[in-house]
Amino acid sequence: MSDDVVVNHCFVDEAGDTTVFGRKGRILVGTEGCSTYFMLGVARIPDPAAAALGRLRSELLADPYFGGVPSMQPQARKTALCFHAKDDPQEVRREVFRLLPSLGARVHVVVRRKMALVQMAHRCGAADPNFRLNPDQIYDGMVIRLFQGVLHKADHNRIVFARRGKSDRVKALGEAIAQAQRKFEKRVGRACGKPVAVESAYLTLSPCLQVIDYYLWALQRAWEQGEYRFFDLLRDGYSVIADLDDQQRPGGKWYGRSTPLDWEKVRTS
């Protein structure tokens, strides 16, 4: 690809899960081990970010201070292979947070309130007794919302999704991306589709997925637990955060630089 071609490198991951119901229809949202929100985020990151992450991990692995830390041992298949916010030791996490703002990531996140999914399931179930919430449909719907208005700004788009489970779902994800493009074109009234390459990879094989993993972890800690210090370290990297189930306005509430998050209102609404 020539030097004058603008490539949009996008890396997608999730925080929380789509679990809503347990056995016999019991609502699990809010119980121990079940998240209250499900988040999907994309980080647009320049290519050199992968090299910077690799250098940092090599430096930390060579540091005698971490010599006896279990997650830093190759056999543990954790920090020694890749950065993962929930598994990394606190000292490692701090070093990653120091590095992240320098990588130039622009992060866009969409959030579903899982109690809203419960209400939707009850409404649909009343109309159709065979209705069941489908986790892939929830995820793909969020992909469509996430990528509307993102893909027309570059000559070529490369989108890497963090792999979920055994199936890479590349075909289905590609269809969701195409639908996002069509919806955007309908909104602006003109054709502006650009080529898109969709991939699926594990964090260990695509280093820049580790960046969006950290941004989502920081946002989740703030939203779910009221612990804001990690989010504050990365605040400038979040371009848009969309609370899709906030009822203040149709389509949810969208936050950006001109409308910063009011955590008290977000967590109590």
GUKE-984455 format. One record per residue (C-alpha): x, z, y; residue in one letter. Coordinates in pm, whole numbers, plus 50000, padded with zeros to 5 digits. Layout:
(node (X, Z, Y), a)
...
# end
This chain:
(node (50000, 50000, 50000), m)
(node (50150, 49897, 50338), s)
(node (50259, 50153, 50596), d)
(node (49985, 50057, 50843), d)
(node (49702, 50127, 50597), v)
(node (49536, 50461, 50664), v)
(node (49468, 50652, 50341), v)
(node (49232, 50949, 50333), n)
(node (49362, 51193, 50067), h)
(node (49077, 51428, 49969), c)
(node (49097, 51722, 49729), f)
(node (48778, 51892, 49607), v)
(node (48727, 52230, 49443), d)
(node (48457, 52496, 49411), e)
(node (48418, 52872, 49458), a)
(node (48164, 53083, 49276), g)
(node (47955, 52917, 49007), d)
(node (47615, 52762, 48950), t)
(node (47493, 53043, 48721), t)
(node (47148, 53158, 48830), v)
(node (46954, 53263, 48521), f)
(node (47046, 53445, 48203), g)
(node (46863, 53480, 47876), r)
(node (46483, 53468, 47891), k)
(node (46493, 53361, 48255), g)
(node (46644, 53683, 48389), r)
(node (46779, 53635, 48743), i)
(node (47151, 53707, 48744), l)
(node (47222, 53642, 49112), v)
(node (47363, 53956, 49271), g)
(node (47446, 54124, 48940), t)
(node (47802, 54215, 48847), e)
(node (48008, 53908, 48769), g)
(node (47762, 53660, 48920), c)
(node (47830, 53520, 49265), s)
(node (47564, 53514, 49536), t)
(node (47682, 53180, 49676), y)
(node (47821, 52857, 49536), f)
(node (48067, 52667, 49755), m)
(node (48212, 52319, 49733), l)
(node (48495, 52219, 49962), g)
(node (48714, 51921, 50040), v)
(node (49055, 51936, 50204), a)
(node (49193, 51622, 50365), r)
(node (49567, 51666, 50336), i)
(node (49867, 51446, 50417), p)
(node (50074, 51356, 50110), d)
(node (50381, 51573, 50195), p)
(node (50177, 51889, 50131), a)
(node (50243, 51863, 49757), a)
(node (50620, 51872, 49808), a)
(node (50597, 52178, 50034), a)
(node (50393, 52369, 49775), l)
(node (50642, 52277, 49503), g)
(node (50935, 52398, 49709), r)
(node (50765, 52730, 49780), l)
(node (50683, 52793, 49416), r)
(node (51041, 52712, 49312), s)
(node (51176, 52955, 49571), e)
(node (50944, 53233, 49455), l)
(node (51021, 53177, 49087), l)
(node (51393, 53202, 49166), a)
(node (51346, 53528, 49356), d)
(node (51460, 53827, 49142), p)
(node (51186, 54036, 49303), y)
(node (50931, 53851, 49088), f)
(node (51140, 53855, 48771), g)
(node (50918, 54096, 48580), g)
(node (50580, 53995, 48723), v)
(node (50359, 53879, 48431), p)
(node (50184, 53594, 48614), s)
(node (50523, 53451, 48716), m)
(node (50627, 53399, 48353), q)
(node (50579, 53045, 48212), p)
(node (50401, 53171, 47900), q)
(node (50127, 53324, 48116), a)
(node (50040, 52974, 48245), r)
(node (49945, 53110, 48586), k)
(node (50157, 53127, 48904), t)
(node (50460, 52984, 48723), a)
(node (50264, 52659, 48683), l)
(node (50058, 52648, 49002), c)
(node (49922, 52861, 49283), f)
(node (49572, 52994, 49215), h)
(node (49444, 53247, 49467), a)
(node (49253, 53471, 49225), k)
(node (49550, 53498, 48985), d)
(node (49848, 53508, 49221), d)
(node (50019, 53842, 49297), p)
(node (49948, 53977, 49643), q)
(node (50303, 53906, 49764), e)
(node (50282, 53544, 49642), v)
(node (49943, 53502, 49802), r)
(node (50084, 53616, 50135), r)
(node (50359, 53352, 50119), e)
(node (50108, 53080, 50040), v)
(node (49894, 53187, 50334), f)
(node (50202, 53164, 50558), r)
(node (50260, 52804, 50445), l)
(node (49908, 52665, 50447), l)
(node (49852, 52625, 50824), p)
(node (50160, 52401, 50845), s)
(node (50023, 52149, 50592), l)
(node (49768, 51996, 50831), g)
(node (49465, 52037, 50603), a)
(node (49121, 51967, 50748), r)
(node (48864, 52149, 50539), v)
(node (48491, 52083, 50506), h)
(node (48276, 52318, 50296), v)
(node (47911, 52316, 50190), v)
(node (47748, 52638, 50069), v)
(node (47438, 52697, 49856), r)
(node (47261, 53033, 49852), r)
(node (47182, 53095, 49488), k)
(node (46863, 53287, 49562), m)
(node (46740, 52966, 49727), a)
(node (46811, 52790, 49397), l)
(node (46605, 53057, 49220), v)
(node (46313, 52990, 49456), q)
(node (46350, 52614, 49404), m)
(node (46350, 52661, 49025), a)
(node (46032, 52868, 49045), h)
(node (45856, 52607, 49261), r)
(node (45959, 52320, 49036), c)
(node (45882, 52519, 48723), g)
(node (45530, 52586, 48846), a)
(node (45477, 52210, 48881), a)
(node (45662, 52117, 48560), d)
(node (45697, 52377, 48281), p)
(node (45984, 52173, 48132), n)
(node (46192, 52190, 48450), f)
(node (46539, 52344, 48416), r)
(node (46808, 52382, 48679), l)
(node (47088, 52140, 48599), n)
(node (47434, 52260, 48716), p)
(node (47570, 51905, 48737), d)
(node (47278, 51796, 48954), q)
(node (47337, 52091, 49188), i)
(node (47707, 52004, 49207), y)
(node (47650, 51631, 49261), d)
(node (47392, 51698, 49533), g)
(node (47651, 51907, 49714), m)
(node (47907, 51625, 49674), v)
(node (47666, 51392, 49852), i)
(node (47624, 51636, 50141), r)
(node (47998, 51708, 50152), l)
(node (48106, 51345, 50192), f)
(node (47848, 51207, 50431), q)
(node (48039, 51101, 50740), g)
(node (48385, 51162, 50592), v)
(node (48482, 50836, 50423), l)
(node (48447, 50573, 50698), h)
(node (48748, 50684, 50904), k)
(node (49024, 50546, 50679), a)
(node (49109, 50211, 50517), d)
(node (49115, 50366, 50171), h)
(node (48989, 50694, 50027), n)
(node (49145, 50879, 49736), r)
(node (48934, 51171, 49612), i)
(node (49067, 51415, 49353), v)
(node (48817, 51660, 49204), f)
(node (48929, 51980, 49035), a)
(node (48830, 51928, 48675), r)
(node (48541, 52139, 48547), r)
(node (48522, 52195, 48172), g)
(node (48609, 51932, 47912), k)
(node (48451, 51629, 48079), s)
(node (48609, 51473, 48388), d)
(node (48267, 51330, 48503), r)
(node (48448, 51065, 48708), v)
(node (48167, 50811, 48672), k)
(node (47897, 51053, 48786), a)
(node (48111, 51177, 49074), l)
(node (48180, 50819, 49181), g)
(node (47805, 50755, 49189), e)
(node (47753, 51065, 49407), a)
(node (48023, 50942, 49647), i)
(node (47859, 50598, 49664), a)
(node (47526, 50763, 49743), q)
(node (47692, 50964, 50022), a)
(node (47823, 50640, 50171), q)
(node (47481, 50473, 50153), r)
(node (47312, 50768, 50321), k)
(node (47568, 50764, 50603), f)
(node (47531, 50389, 50654), e)
(node (47153, 50426, 50672), k)
(node (47191, 50699, 50932), r)
(node (47426, 50502, 51158), v)
(node (47252, 50170, 51099), g)
(node (47553, 49966, 50989), r)
(node (47770, 49896, 50689), a)
(node (48095, 50092, 50703), c)
(node (48183, 50154, 50339), g)
(node (48553, 50174, 50255), k)
(node (48723, 50158, 49913), p)
(node (48716, 50485, 49719), v)
(node (48923, 50590, 49419), a)
(node (48782, 50893, 49235), v)
(node (48998, 51106, 49006), e)
(node (48965, 51435, 48820), s)
(node (49259, 51666, 48757), a)
(node (49357, 52023, 48678), y)
(node (49526, 52232, 48949), l)
(node (49854, 52220, 48755), t)
(node (49865, 51838, 48774), l)
(node (49749, 51789, 49134), s)
(node (49927, 52036, 49364), p)
(node (49709, 51971, 49668), c)
(node (49408, 52106, 49480), l)
(node (49581, 52440, 49519), q)
(node (49530, 52412, 49896), v)
(node (49152, 52379, 49881), i)
(node (49149, 52654, 49615), d)
(node (49303, 52893, 49868), y)
(node (49077, 52789, 50155), y)
(node (48769, 52840, 49939), l)
(node (48894, 53175, 49807), w)
(node (48946, 53298, 50164), a)
(node (48599, 53182, 50269), l)
(node (48438, 53334, 49960), q)
(node (48603, 53673, 50020), r)
(node (48462, 53672, 50373), a)
(node (48113, 53551, 50281), w)
(node (48060, 53749, 49960), e)
(node (48255, 54068, 50034), q)
(node (48292, 54092, 50410), g)
(node (48672, 54077, 50388), e)
(node (48766, 53850, 50677), y)
(node (49145, 53882, 50708), r)
(node (49222, 53590, 50475), f)
(node (48971, 53362, 50643), f)
(node (49114, 53453, 50983), d)
(node (49460, 53338, 50873), l)
(node (49321, 52990, 50799), l)
(node (49040, 52974, 51055), r)
(node (49176, 52671, 51244), d)
(node (49183, 52459, 50927), g)
(node (48806, 52468, 50870), y)
(node (48649, 52166, 51040), s)
(node (48293, 52219, 50917), v)
(node (48121, 52489, 50713), i)
(node (47760, 52406, 50623), a)
(node (47519, 52673, 50503), d)
(node (47271, 52435, 50339), l)
(node (47007, 52699, 50272), d)
(node (47000, 52866, 50612), d)
(node (46642, 52820, 50731), q)
(node (46719, 52835, 51103), q)
(node (46702, 52456, 51118), r)
(node (46617, 52164, 50884), p)
(node (46914, 52072, 50668), g)
(node (47074, 52413, 50705), g)
(node (47312, 52560, 50960), k)
(node (47640, 52381, 51036), w)
(node (47937, 52566, 51182), y)
(node (48242, 52417, 51351), g)
(node (48477, 52480, 51640), r)
(node (48195, 52463, 51895), s)
(node (47969, 52687, 51682), t)
(node (48191, 52948, 51515), p)
(node (48064, 53161, 51230), l)
(node (47884, 53478, 51324), d)
(node (47952, 53677, 51010), w)
(node (47694, 53946, 51078), e)
(node (47417, 53687, 51106), k)
(node (47544, 53477, 50813), v)
(node (47566, 53762, 50566), r)
(node (47235, 53923, 50659), t)
(node (47017, 53613, 50708), s)
# end
